[in-house]
Structures are given as C-alpha cells and as structure tokens.
Amino acid sequence: MRIFSGFYEDLSLALNYYRELAPSVGRSFIQEVNRALMQIERFPASGHAVRELRMLRLNRFPYGIYYYLAVDGEPVALFLYHHKRDVRKDWPK
C-alpha cells in the first residue's frame, strides 16, 4: 500500500488534537487508523465508492480514509478527512 504525504499531514493534525484531549484517545485513534489501513490493504474494494475514489470510515472517530486503486490493484491512500468537512469543496476540479 502506498500512502501520499498529504495523508500523513492530515493524520498528524488529527492525532495532535486527540492527544491533547487525552493520550489514551490519541492511542485509540492511531490504532483505529492502522486497523482501517490494514483492512484496505487486505480488502481493497471494501470502501464505499466516492466519485473516482473509495472511502473507508473509521470506527469510533468521525474520519474517513480516501484512497484509490492503482492500475496494478495496489491501494493508494490520499487523505484522511473529517466527516463534518465538505469534501466536495476541496475536491480537485
């Protein structure tokens, strides 16, 4: 699985927020992100289709991982997005 640098930026911002709430919440968040990434890696088509991408929602946290499947079938994680943000506003035209 490939992961774009923007994904890590999104992850860092969210993780810092949850760590400020409580270190245990930060640990739970990163564990959930890792679980979701492993699911995408094992079952690439498991996310919901969203335009040209796929999105897998995290459990217990209001985020989704947006990714696509490369020509060779390898998942490529693009960004981690909070559900309250309107992805259509930030979507490339």
N, C-alpha and C positions, 0 to 999 in steps of 0.2 A: 504494500500500500504506500502510495506517495501522499505527502502532506505539504500543501503550499505554505509559505511563510506567513501569509495573512491569517491562516488558521491559528498559528501559534500566537500571533498578536491578539486575536480575539480571545483565545484561551487564557492568556496572561492577564488581560483586563478582568475577565470574569473570575478567575481564580483569586486574584488580589482582592476583589470585592468580597468573595465568600470567606477568605481567610480573615479579613477584617471583622466579619460577623463573629466568627469563631473558627479556630484552627481545625476542629473536627468537621465543620461544614465544608471547609476547603478540601480536606482529605476525601470526604464523601463525593464532592463534586468531581475531583480528578479521577476517582475510582469509577464513577459513572461515565465520564468521557472515555476512559480506557475500555470499559465494557462495550460501549457503543462502537468504538473504532474496531474492536475485535469482531463484533457482530457484522459490521460492514465488510471486514476483510474475509470472514468466513462465508457470508451470505450477501454478496454484493447487490443483489436485487431486492434486498429486504426493505429498503427505504421507499417512501412514497415518491412517485414521480411529480416533479415540480418544474414545468417547462422542460428545458433540456437537462435538468439536473435531477438528483434524487435527494431526499431529506429524511434523516432518521432522528426522531425526537428522543431526547434524553428522558429517562425516568426520574421523577422527583425534582427536576430542575427545568425551568422554562426556556430551554435551549434546544436547537436542532443542529445537526451536522449536515451541511450541504456538500454534496460530492457528485462526481460523475464517473462513468466507467470509460476508461481509455479504450482505444481500438483493440488492445490486447486483452481487455477484460479486467485490467487492474483498476481498483477503485482509487480515485484521487480526491482527497478531502480539500475543499476550497476554503470554507469558513464555518465558524460557529456563530449562530445567530440567535439572539433573544427573541422569543415569540411576540413580545409587545412591539418590536420594531417592525416596520412595514418593509419587507424585503423588496417589494416592487419599486419603492422609491430609490433604493440603492442598486437595483438591477442594472447591469450594463445595457445600453440601448443597442 
